[in-house]
Amino acid sequence: MSAPRITITYCTQCNWLLRASWMAGELLNTFGTELGSVTLVPGTGGVFHIDVDGQQIWERKRDNGFPDAAALKRVVRDVAFPDWNLGHADQSAPE
């Protein structure tokens, strides 16, 4: 089984590069070498979505905004690393 590949597509017109790169850094800090890659893809028209191995896990319009770090890590974990313990990020999950 190959390591998960994450793609973050962001809108250049909306200046969301810093947000996308911050999220990429959060994922790399948490999952490290378990990830195959984290790729930033520039787009336009208000696009902001995150995919794991081609499966969309977050879409700004559909999901009513941007994920915070803990929510993003939980969603990536749930799809790519279901047995991974996120420690304090799991404790703050909504019930």
C-alpha positions in Angstrom: 0.0 0.0 0.0 1.4 3.4 -1.0 1.6 6.4 1.3 -1.4 8.8 0.9 -1.0 11.8 -1.4 -2.8 15.0 -0.4 -3.7 17.7 -2.8 -4.8 21.2 -1.7 -6.3 23.3 -4.5 -6.6 26.9 -3.6 -7.8 30.1 -5.3 -5.0 32.5 -6.4 -7.5 35.3 -6.9 -8.6 35.1 -3.3 -5.0 35.0 -2.1 -5.4 31.7 -0.3 -1.8 30.5 -0.8 -0.8 31.2 2.8 -3.8 29.4 4.1 -3.1 26.4 1.9 0.6 26.3 2.8 -0.2 26.6 6.5 -2.6 23.6 6.2 0.1 21.6 4.3 2.6 22.3 7.1 0.1 21.2 9.7 -0.4 17.9 7.9 3.3 17.4 7.4 4.0 18.1 11.1 1.4 15.6 12.2 1.7 12.8 9.7 5.3 13.3 8.5 6.9 10.6 6.4 3.7 8.5 6.5 2.5 10.9 3.7 3.5 10.3 0.1 3.2 14.0 -0.7 1.3 17.2 0.0 0.8 19.1 -3.2 -0.5 22.7 -3.6 -2.4 23.3 -6.8 -3.3 26.9 -7.8 -6.8 27.6 -9.1 -9.3 30.4 -9.6 -12.9 31.2 -9.0 -13.0 30.8 -5.2 -11.9 27.1 -5.3 -10.6 25.6 -2.1 -10.7 21.8 -1.7 -8.6 19.1 -0.2 -8.2 15.6 -1.6 -6.6 12.4 -0.3 -5.6 10.1 -3.2 -8.2 11.7 -5.4 -11.1 11.5 -2.9 -12.3 15.0 -1.9 -12.4 15.3 1.8 -13.1 19.0 2.2 -14.6 21.6 -0.1 -15.0 25.2 1.1 -18.5 25.9 -0.3 -19.9 22.5 0.5 -18.4 22.4 4.0 -19.2 26.1 4.9 -15.7 27.5 5.1 -12.2 26.3 5.9 -11.3 23.6 8.4 -9.3 24.5 11.5 -6.2 22.4 12.1 -7.8 19.9 14.4 -10.8 19.3 12.0 -8.4 18.9 9.0 -6.2 16.4 10.8 -9.3 14.4 11.9 -10.7 14.2 8.4 -7.3 13.2 6.9 -6.8 10.6 9.7 -10.3 9.2 9.2 -9.6 8.6 5.5 -5.9 7.8 5.4 -4.9 6.6 8.9 -8.0 5.3 10.7 -5.9 3.8 13.6 -3.9 6.9 14.1 -4.3 8.6 17.5 -4.3 12.4 17.3 -4.1 12.9 21.0 -5.6 16.2 22.1 -7.1 16.8 18.6 -9.3 13.8 19.1 -10.4 15.0 22.5 -11.8 18.2 21.1 -13.9 16.4 18.4 -17.6 17.3 18.5 -19.8 14.7 20.1 
